[in-house]
Amino acid sequence: MQATIFAAFCVLTIIILFGWSIWLTFKKGTNYLKILHQIPCHACEYFTNDYRLKCTVHPIKAGSEQAIGCIDFEPKTSACNACQKGRRKLC
């Protein structure tokens, strides 16, 4: 009798810890996504939309968390680098 109560307690504890782990992972993921949505590169004049050279001013920082608060950020205009590709209108 005591063994079944102990086993049930252990199973319940494992289930609660598993649910808590899932909750913490979800919470960390949403916080990380909030940080990633602060990266302004896609709306910058110097962002080229090319995987070989993402930014003409800060190519290493482009698209990363280091780009948050970039002092060289300029909003895109109708004559931005990404719009000069030709057939595709990207802005």
Buried (B, 14 or more C-beta within 10 A) or exposed (E): EEEEEEEEEEEEEEEEEEEEEEEEEEEEEEEEEEEEEEBBBEEBBBBBBEEEEBBBBBEEBBBEEEBBEBEEBEEBEEEBBBBEEEEEEEE
